[in-house]
Amino acid sequence: MAGLVLSVPTQQLADDVSGLPDVEVIVWGMDSPAPREQIDIVVPPYMGSSAARVFSYLDGVRTRLIQGQSIGYEHVIPHLPPGHVFANAASVHETSTAELALTLTLAAQRQIPDMVRDQDRHRWSPVFAASLADRRVLLLGHGGVGKAVAARLAPFEVELTVLAHRARIEDGRSIHGSDELASLLPDAEIVIATLPGGDQTRHLLDDAALSLLPDGALVVNVGRGPLVDTDALVDHVRRGRLRAALDVVDPEPLPEDHPLWTLPGVLIAPHVGGASTAMRPRIARLVRTQAERMLRGEPPLNVVLG
């Protein structure tokens, strides 16, 4: 009999974690009643599923760990049944999300969307664009994604300022506290938001905050959509005051008739920060690590609830 039972939502993930000694791997998509009364580690589906529906299938199931596949977990908090421990997927998506943050920033600065449109029209139309080099960048967040973004910004010769919840010195860098946001925004030519969602960060970039940014500033959001007051952002972009490059929006998915789709100076990605080939081996590695730790009697990593 296996020392530990692990359920995963897809056969692909089951194949990727197979071969663990003393671990029985079963496929359960959490779209039907649980196949066992006790499952030591449950891995829910990745995104796209209703948290309320998915976690309702945990009722009556004994678990030791629910291992999410996303870094964010605010959508889990209202729906995780009592008595379950939840870990997020820190270490899985930071690299890909940071890559996309840089991609969005560079594409917006160098006017790549306009070039793609010109290519579709077979139009040769050279432009003199803004650089990323020498820009004053304000990075909101110094967690896993924020640190990964900062590391990737270093070769681009930017003037980087970092803000997090509390002021501190970390990794040799001076981190500003959230109470300094208003004083930092007027000097920021580019703002890159990597913060998690939740009540503390909701509408951190509201109309008052956006109004402090200089004309022509670029707002990049790879954190959570509600970090930015969408109506306020639309107003500033419509007036030609600001530009935006967004992987996350509020509401999400963005309705077909939403003005953000067509406003000049806006680049939209459909929440794909972590959706790259880097995810598959990294989520498998994390799940395997969690199982191995629990078999050794060690606590799981990344526990955020329970």
Secondary structure, DSSP 8 states (H G I E B T S, - for coil): --SEEEEESSHHHHHHHTT-TTEEEEE--SSS--S-SEEEEE----SSS-HHHHHHTTTT-EEEEEE-SSS--TTTTTTS-TT--EE--TTTSHHHHHHHHHHHHHHHHTTHHHHHHHHHTT---------STT-EEEEE--SHHHHHHHHHHGGGT-EEEEE-SS-EEETTEEEE-GGGHHHHGGG-SEEEE----STTTTTSB-HHHHHHS-TTEEEEE-S-GGGB-HHHHHHHHHTTSEEEEESS-SSSS--TT-GGGTSTTEEE--S-TT-STTHHHHHHHHHHHHHHHHHTT---SSEEE-
